[in-house]
Amino acid sequence: MFEHLQPLPQDPILSLLGEYRVDTHPHKLDLGIGVYKDEQGNTPIIGAVKEAESRLLTSEQSKSYTAPAGTAEYNHLASALVFGTEHPALKDQRIISAQTPGGCGALRMGAEFLRGCSQKSRVWVSLPTWANHAPLLTGAGLEIAEYPYYDYATKGIQFEAMLQTLEQAHAGDFVLLHGCCHNPSGADLNPAQWQAVADLMARKGLIPFVDMAYQGLGNGLEQDAFGVRLLAEHFPEMLVATSCSKNFGLYRERTGTLFIIAANPAQAETAGSQLFSKIRSHYSMPPAHGAAIVETILADTGLTLSWKCELASMRERIQGLRQQLVSAITASDIEGDFTFIQHQFGMFSFLGISPQQVEQLRQDYSIYMINSSRMNIAGLNQSSMDYFVSALAKVLSAR
């Protein structure tokens, strides 16, 4: 039977990472993989995480199974982080949450839950969106539709086109929105746009499904949750998927959360029973270590403050790199306006060059990014900035 299987192409980002690792160029740059890097090019373990792990080593008493939802304390603390402690949906006990294996697990379990709600579930996603959204959603049997989002010409959001397209959606359709730090574009909705989207979706009977993988890396923990909290206040039904990979630096620990908001506590409890049944049939219960770290940090005032300070430093460094990159390009011989980079948020932006130019950067200068020219701004540092801008100038001057 197996001899009839055909090999599938490797994920382009993982393939790129493999090429980067074997590259011997002394100035090679990885701007493809979506992880935060410090000035030395490392993805560090946050200090609060180290301290939490140290405490867990001495205090943890068992490695027994957790529940399909994870621990109650983790879910309580994660809910407060996302929605705030005073959110009406929390006070009204309308939210059910489950710790998941990363943001991917949250998205997939959300998709499985939606498939169980309706055999004709359709999810609208932004164009472009994170490359793994479609496989995670369609793998659960959901139908995908697309709405315009990023304008490659203006380097901004095609907001009117987005609204016009969502007018074509039908009541009961789900709309996947990026809570902050849009991946791959870095172009985020402002508060007025969030309100306009909420008004349209409420009028059309659409249901929000928000993916918030970068809370705290855009404008701040509270500011980045604006869209989620606004929608949760006004919609009787909604899903939110979050990740602790970026803001806690827990990439390999696979820690995320899925929140389901229902119209009332009874419906929330029923939705939870459906969700936990799906989880049981897929992976039974989530890995515990990453969630225990997050729980330890958020339950301790001192560790929470330490984590927030480190997260703010990461956020400020990324925004600083955006400004420095724009300044360096402006001071070079490169033609064109790249100021959009400093007005975007999170780790990613489209550089706006062709796949051929991306390939030339990789072949001639060992600068790695995916063919769409999405680059991880956090992959730059002070010592590599001039090299990158010089290489970019040479590639663009050759066109």
C-alpha positions as CSV (number, residue, x, y, z in Angstrom):
1,M,0.0,0.0,0.0
2,F,2.7,2.5,1.0
3,E,4.5,2.1,-2.3
4,H,1.7,4.0,-4.0
5,L,2.2,7.1,-1.9
6,Q,3.6,10.2,-3.5
7,P,6.0,12.5,-1.7
8,L,4.6,15.9,-0.7
9,P,6.6,19.2,-0.9
10,Q,8.2,20.4,2.3
11,D,6.7,23.4,4.0
12,P,8.5,26.4,2.3
13,I,9.5,28.1,5.6
14,L,10.9,24.9,7.1
15,S,12.7,24.1,3.8
16,L,14.2,27.6,3.9
17,L,15.4,27.0,7.5
18,G,17.1,23.8,6.4
19,E,19.0,25.6,3.7
20,Y,20.0,28.4,6.1
21,R,21.4,26.0,8.6
22,V,23.9,24.4,6.2
23,D,24.9,27.8,4.6
24,T,28.5,28.6,5.6
25,H,28.3,32.3,4.6
26,P,29.7,34.4,7.5
27,H,27.0,37.1,7.1
28,K,24.0,34.8,6.4
29,L,20.7,36.2,7.6
30,D,17.5,34.3,8.4
31,L,14.5,36.6,7.9
32,G,12.1,33.8,7.1
33,I,11.3,31.7,10.2
34,G,8.8,33.5,12.5
35,V,10.6,33.6,15.8
36,Y,11.9,36.6,17.8
37,K,15.6,37.1,17.9
38,D,17.7,39.3,20.1
39,E,20.7,41.5,19.1
40,Q,23.0,38.4,19.1
41,G,20.7,36.6,16.7
42,N,19.4,34.2,19.4
43,T,15.9,33.3,20.4
44,P,16.4,33.7,24.2
45,I,14.5,32.1,27.1
46,I,12.7,35.0,28.8
47,G,14.0,35.6,32.4
48,A,10.6,35.2,33.9
49,V,10.2,31.8,32.1
50,K,13.6,30.6,33.5
51,E,12.5,31.6,37.0
52,A,9.1,29.9,36.6
53,E,10.8,26.7,35.4
54,S,13.2,26.8,38.3
55,R,10.3,27.0,40.7
56,L,8.4,24.2,39.0
57,L,11.4,21.9,39.3
58,T,11.3,22.1,43.1
59,S,7.5,22.4,43.5
60,E,6.0,20.0,40.9
61,Q,4.7,16.9,42.6
62,S,3.4,14.8,39.7
63,K,3.5,14.1,36.0
64,S,0.0,12.6,35.9
65,Y,-2.5,13.5,33.2
66,T,-4.3,16.8,33.1
67,A,-7.8,17.3,31.9
68,P,-8.7,17.8,28.2
69,A,-9.1,21.5,29.0
70,G,-5.8,21.8,30.8
71,T,-5.8,23.2,34.4
72,A,-8.6,25.5,35.6
73,E,-6.1,28.0,36.9
74,Y,-4.3,28.3,33.6
75,N,-7.6,28.9,31.8
76,H,-8.6,31.5,34.4
77,L,-5.4,33.4,34.0
78,A,-5.3,33.1,30.2
79,S,-8.9,34.4,30.0
80,A,-8.0,37.5,32.1
81,L,-4.9,38.2,29.9
82,V,-7.0,38.1,26.7
83,F,-10.3,39.7,27.8
84,G,-9.3,41.6,31.0
85,T,-10.6,40.8,34.4
86,E,-13.8,42.9,34.2
87,H,-15.0,41.9,30.7
88,P,-18.8,41.3,30.7
89,A,-18.5,38.0,28.9
90,L,-16.3,36.7,31.7
91,K,-18.6,38.1,34.4
92,D,-21.6,36.5,32.7
93,Q,-19.8,33.1,32.5
94,R,-20.3,33.0,28.8
95,I,-16.7,31.9,28.0
96,I,-15.4,28.3,27.9
97,S,-11.6,27.9,27.4
98,A,-9.2,25.1,26.8
99,Q,-5.4,25.0,26.8
100,T,-4.2,23.6,23.5
101,P,-1.0,22.4,21.8
102,G,0.0,25.9,20.6
103,G,-2.0,28.3,18.5
104,C,-2.2,25.7,15.8
105,G,-4.0,23.3,18.2
106,A,-6.4,26.1,19.2
107,L,-7.2,26.9,15.5
108,R,-7.6,23.2,14.6
109,M,-9.8,22.4,17.6
110,G,-11.8,25.6,16.8
111,A,-12.3,24.3,13.3
112,E,-13.3,20.8,14.5
113,F,-15.8,22.4,16.9
114,L,-17.3,24.5,14.0
115,R,-17.5,21.5,11.8
116,G,-19.6,19.8,14.5
117,C,-21.9,22.8,14.7
118,S,-22.7,22.7,11.0
119,Q,-21.8,20.5,8.0
120,K,-21.8,23.6,5.8
121,S,-19.5,25.8,7.9
122,R,-17.7,28.4,5.8
123,V,-14.8,30.5,7.1
124,W,-13.7,33.8,5.5
125,V,-9.9,34.5,5.7
126,S,-7.9,37.5,4.8
127,L,-6.0,37.7,1.5
128,P,-3.1,37.1,2.3
129,T,-3.2,35.2,5.6
130,W,-0.8,33.0,7.5
131,A,0.1,30.0,5.3
132,N,-1.1,27.4,7.8
133,H,-4.6,28.8,8.3
134,A,-6.0,27.0,5.2
135,P,-4.6,23.6,6.0
136,L,-5.7,23.8,9.6
137,L,-9.2,24.8,8.7
138,T,-9.8,22.7,5.6
139,G,-8.3,19.7,7.3
140,A,-11.3,19.8,9.6
141,G,-13.6,19.9,6.6
142,L,-14.4,23.7,6.6
143,E,-15.0,25.6,3.4
144,I,-12.7,28.6,2.8
145,A,-13.6,31.9,1.3
146,E,-11.3,35.0,1.0
147,Y,-11.8,38.7,1.6
148,P,-9.3,41.3,0.3
149,Y,-7.0,42.7,3.0
150,Y,-3.5,43.8,2.1
151,D,-2.9,46.2,-0.8
152,Y,0.5,45.4,-2.2
153,A,0.5,48.7,-4.2
154,T,-0.3,51.1,-1.3
155,K,1.2,48.9,1.4
156,G,-1.9,49.3,3.5
157,I,-5.3,47.7,4.1
158,Q,-7.9,47.5,1.3
159,F,-10.5,48.3,3.9
160,E,-13.4,49.3,1.6
161,A,-12.9,46.2,-0.6
162,M,-12.8,44.1,2.6
163,L,-16.2,45.4,3.7
164,Q,-17.7,45.1,0.2
165,T,-16.6,41.5,0.0
166,L,-17.9,40.6,3.5
167,E,-21.2,42.0,2.4
168,Q,-21.4,38.8,0.3
169,A,-21.1,36.5,3.3
170,H,-24.2,34.7,4.5
171,A,-25.6,34.6,8.0
172,G,-23.8,31.9,10.0
173,D,-20.5,32.3,8.2
174,F,-17.4,32.7,10.3
175,V,-14.8,35.4,9.7
176,L,-11.2,34.8,10.7
177,L,-9.6,38.0,11.8
178,H,-6.1,38.6,13.0
179,G,-6.3,40.1,16.5
180,C,-3.1,42.1,16.1
181,C,0.3,42.0,14.2
182,H,-1.2,40.7,11.0
183,N,0.8,37.8,9.7
184,P,2.2,38.1,7.0
185,S,1.7,41.9,6.3
186,G,2.0,43.7,9.7
187,A,-0.9,45.9,8.7
188,D,-3.4,46.1,11.5
189,L,-7.0,47.4,11.8
190,N,-7.4,50.6,13.8
191,P,-10.1,50.9,16.4
192,A,-12.5,52.7,14.0
193,Q,-12.0,49.9,11.5
194,W,-12.6,47.2,14.1
195,Q,-15.9,49.0,15.0
196,A,-16.9,49.1,11.3
197,V,-16.1,45.4,10.8
198,A,-18.1,44.6,14.0
199,D,-21.1,46.6,12.8
200,L,-21.1,44.9,9.4
201,M,-20.7,41.4,10.9
202,A,-23.5,42.0,13.4
203,R,-25.9,43.3,10.7
204,K,-25.1,40.3,8.5
205,G,-25.3,37.7,11.2
206,L,-21.6,36.7,10.8
207,I,-19.6,35.1,13.6
208,P,-16.1,36.2,14.6
209,F,-13.2,33.7,14.8
210,V,-10.1,35.7,16.0
211,D,-6.5,34.4,15.8
212,M,-4.4,36.4,18.2
213,A,-0.9,34.9,18.2
214,Y,1.1,38.1,19.0
215,Q,-0.6,39.8,21.9
216,G,1.9,42.3,23.4
217,L,4.2,42.6,20.4
218,G,2.1,45.3,18.6
219,N,1.1,48.3,20.7
220,G,0.9,46.6,24.1
221,L,-1.0,43.8,25.9
222,E,-4.1,45.9,26.5
223,Q,-4.1,47.7,23.1
224,D,-3.5,44.5,21.1
225,A,-6.6,43.0,22.7
226,F,-8.9,45.8,21.6
227,G,-10.5,44.0,18.7
228,V,-11.1,40.8,20.6
229,R,-12.7,42.6,23.6
230,L,-14.9,44.8,21.4
231,L,-16.2,41.8,19.5
232,A,-16.7,39.7,22.7
233,E,-18.8,42.5,24.2
234,H,-21.2,42.6,21.3
235,F,-21.4,39.2,19.8
236,P,-23.4,36.3,21.4
237,E,-21.2,33.7,19.7
238,M,-17.5,33.9,18.9
239,L,-14.2,31.9,18.9
240,V,-10.7,33.2,19.9
241,A,-7.4,31.3,19.4
242,T,-4.3,32.5,21.1
243,S,-0.7,31.4,21.4
244,C,2.0,31.8,24.1
245,S,4.8,31.0,21.6
246,K,5.8,34.6,20.8
247,N,4.9,36.7,23.9
248,F,6.2,34.1,26.3
249,G,8.9,32.7,24.0
250,L,7.5,29.2,24.5
251,Y,7.7,28.1,20.9
252,R,8.7,24.4,21.4
253,E,6.5,24.0,24.5
254,R,3.3,24.3,22.3
255,T,1.1,26.3,24.5
256,G,-2.1,28.0,23.3
257,T,-5.7,28.5,24.2
258,L,-9.1,28.3,22.5
259,F,-11.9,30.4,23.8
260,I,-15.5,29.8,22.9
261,I,-18.0,32.5,23.7
262,A,-21.7,31.5,23.8
263,A,-24.9,33.5,24.4
264,N,-25.4,32.3,28.0
265,P,-23.8,30.0,30.6
266,A,-25.9,27.0,29.7
267,Q,-24.9,27.2,26.0
268,A,-21.3,27.8,27.0
269,E,-21.3,24.6,29.1
270,T,-22.8,22.6,26.2
271,A,-20.3,24.0,23.8
272,G,-17.6,23.1,26.2
273,S,-18.8,19.5,26.3
274,Q,-18.6,19.3,22.5
275,L,-15.1,20.9,22.4
276,F,-13.7,18.6,25.1
277,S,-15.1,15.6,23.3
278,K,-13.3,16.7,20.2
279,I,-10.1,17.2,22.1
280,R,-10.4,13.8,23.7
281,S,-10.7,12.1,20.3
282,H,-7.7,14.0,18.9
283,Y,-4.9,14.3,21.5
284,S,-6.8,13.5,24.7
285,M,-5.2,16.3,26.8
286,P,-2.6,19.1,26.1
287,P,1.1,19.1,27.1
288,A,1.4,20.6,30.6
289,H,4.9,22.1,30.9
290,G,4.4,25.3,28.9
291,A,1.0,26.0,30.5
292,A,2.5,25.5,34.0
293,I,5.1,28.1,33.2
294,V,2.5,30.6,32.0
295,E,0.4,29.8,35.1
296,T,3.3,30.3,37.4
297,I,4.2,33.7,35.8
298,L,0.7,35.1,35.7
299,A,-0.2,33.9,39.3
300,D,2.8,35.8,40.7
301,T,2.8,39.6,40.8
302,G,6.6,39.9,40.6
303,L,7.0,37.4,37.8
304,T,4.2,39.0,35.9
305,L,5.8,42.4,36.2
306,S,9.2,41.0,35.1
307,W,7.6,39.3,32.1
308,K,5.7,42.4,31.0
309,C,9.0,44.4,31.2
310,E,10.8,41.9,29.0
311,L,7.9,41.7,26.6
312,A,7.9,45.5,26.3
313,S,11.6,45.4,25.6
314,M,11.0,42.9,22.8
315,R,8.2,45.1,21.3
316,E,10.3,48.3,21.5
317,R,13.2,46.6,19.9
318,I,11.1,45.4,16.9
319,Q,9.7,48.9,16.5
320,G,13.2,50.4,16.8
321,L,14.4,48.0,14.1
322,R,11.6,49.1,11.8
323,Q,12.5,52.7,12.2
324,Q,16.3,52.0,11.7
325,L,15.6,49.9,8.6
326,V,13.6,52.7,7.0
327,S,16.3,55.2,7.9
328,A,19.0,53.1,6.5
329,I,17.1,52.5,3.2
330,T,16.3,56.2,2.9
331,A,20.0,57.1,3.4
332,S,21.0,54.6,0.7
333,D,20.7,54.7,-3.1
334,I,17.5,52.6,-3.0
335,E,14.6,54.2,-4.9
336,G,11.0,54.0,-3.6
337,D,9.1,54.7,-0.4
338,F,9.7,52.1,2.4
339,T,8.2,54.2,5.2
340,F,5.3,51.8,5.5
341,I,7.5,49.4,7.4
342,Q,7.7,51.7,10.4
343,H,3.9,52.1,10.5
344,Q,3.2,48.3,10.7
345,F,3.2,46.1,13.8
346,G,4.7,42.8,14.9
347,M,7.5,40.9,13.4
348,F,6.5,40.8,9.8
349,S,6.3,43.0,6.7
350,F,6.3,42.5,3.0
351,L,9.4,44.0,1.6
352,G,7.6,44.4,-1.8
353,I,10.2,42.9,-4.1
354,S,9.8,40.1,-6.6
355,P,10.4,36.4,-6.1
356,Q,13.3,36.7,-8.4
357,Q,14.9,39.4,-6.3
358,V,14.2,37.3,-3.2
359,E,16.1,34.4,-4.8
360,Q,19.0,36.7,-5.8
361,L,19.3,37.8,-2.2
362,R,19.5,34.2,-1.1
363,Q,21.9,33.0,-3.8
364,D,24.3,36.0,-3.8
365,Y,24.1,37.2,-0.2
366,S,22.7,34.3,1.9
367,I,19.8,36.4,3.0
368,Y,16.8,34.1,3.5
369,M,13.1,35.1,3.3
370,I,10.1,33.4,1.6
371,N,9.3,34.2,-2.0
372,S,6.4,36.6,-1.1
373,S,9.1,38.9,0.4
374,R,7.6,38.6,3.8
375,M,10.5,39.3,6.2
376,N,10.9,38.9,9.9
377,I,12.1,42.3,11.1
378,A,13.3,40.8,14.3
379,G,15.8,38.8,12.4
380,L,17.9,42.0,11.8
381,N,20.3,43.5,14.3
382,Q,22.7,46.4,14.5
383,S,25.6,44.5,12.9
384,S,23.5,43.1,10.0
385,M,21.5,46.2,9.1
386,D,24.1,47.7,6.8
387,Y,24.9,44.4,5.1
388,F,21.2,43.8,4.4
389,V,20.5,47.3,3.0
390,S,23.7,47.1,0.9
391,A,22.6,43.8,-0.6
392,L,19.1,45.0,-1.2
393,A,20.4,48.1,-3.0
394,K,22.5,45.9,-5.3
395,V,19.7,43.6,-6.1
396,L,17.2,46.4,-6.8
397,S,19.7,48.3,-8.9
398,A,20.1,45.3,-11.2
399,R,16.5,45.3,-12.3
